[in-house]
Amino acid sequence: MFETTSAWWDIDYHLLLPAPADLIWGTVAFAVVAFAVYKYGWPAFKETLDERAEKIDAGLKAAELARAEVADQRAQIEEEIRQAQREATGIRELAQDNAKAIVAEAQTRANTEAENTILKAQRRIDADTISAMRTLEGDIGELATDLAGRIVGEAIQDEALAHRVIDRFIDELAQNTPEYAKGAEA
C-alpha cells in the first residue's frame, strides 16, 4: 500500500557495485597512498634504478676498454712478428751475399735466430692472450655475479654456485661473440 522510498544508505547492495560510502573512502585512501608513494617512494626507486644503470654502463665501458686493449696488444704483437720476419729475411739475404763457406753457417744462424724470435713472439702472444682472456673472464664473471646478485636481490654466497654462473655466462658470451671464441682458441 504505502511504498516507502528508502534513502541511499538503505539501498540493497549489489555484488559488483560498492556502497557509495565505501567508494568515496576507498577513493580518498587510494589517493592518499598514491600521493605518498609518488612523493616519497618513487624518487628512491628511481634513484636506485639510475644507480644500477650507471653501474651497468660503467661495467660495459670497462669491458669495451679491455677489448680495445687486447686488440691493441694483439696488433702490436703482430707488428713485432712482421718485424721479426723482416729481420729474418734480411739476415737470409745477407748470408746469400757471403762466400759459399760462410753462406751455410750464416743461413743456419739466421734460421735459428728467426725461429727463436718467432717462437718467443708466439709464446708472448699466447701468454698475453691467455692473460688478457683470464683477466677479461674474471672481470666479466665478477660483473655477471654482481649483476645476478642484484637481479635476485641477494649476493651469491655459495662459491660453487658463483663459479657455475660465471662459467655459464662466459660460455654464452663465447657462443654469441665470434671474436671472443677466436681469441679463446688461439
WOVEN-V795743 format. One line per field, one symbol per residue. phi: phi as a letter, one per 40 degrees, with the letter a starting at -180 (. if undefined). psi: psi as a letter, one per 30 degrees, with the letter a starting at -180 (. if undefined). burial: # if it has 9 or more other C-alpha atoms within 8 Angstrom, else .. Layout:
phi: ???
psi: ???
burial: ???
This chain:
phi: .ccbccccccccccccbccdcccccccccccccccccccbccccccccccccccccccccccccccccccccccccccccccccccccccccccccccccccdcccccccccccccccccccccdccccccccccccccccccccccccccchbccccccccccccccccccccccbccccccccc
psi: dkkkkllffgkkkkefjlkeeeeeeeeeeeeeeeeeeeeeeeeeeeeeeeeeeeeeeeeeeeeeeeeeeeeeeeeeeeeeeeeeeeeeeeeeeeefflleefeeeeeeeeeeeeeeeeeeeeeeeeeeeeeeeeeeeeeeeeeeeeeeeeeeflkjfjeeeeeeeeeeeeeeeeefjeeeeeeef.
burial: .................#....#............###..###...............#...#..#...#..##..#..##..##.##..##..##.....###.##..##.##..##..#...##.###.##..##.########.###.....#.....#..###.##..##.....##.#...
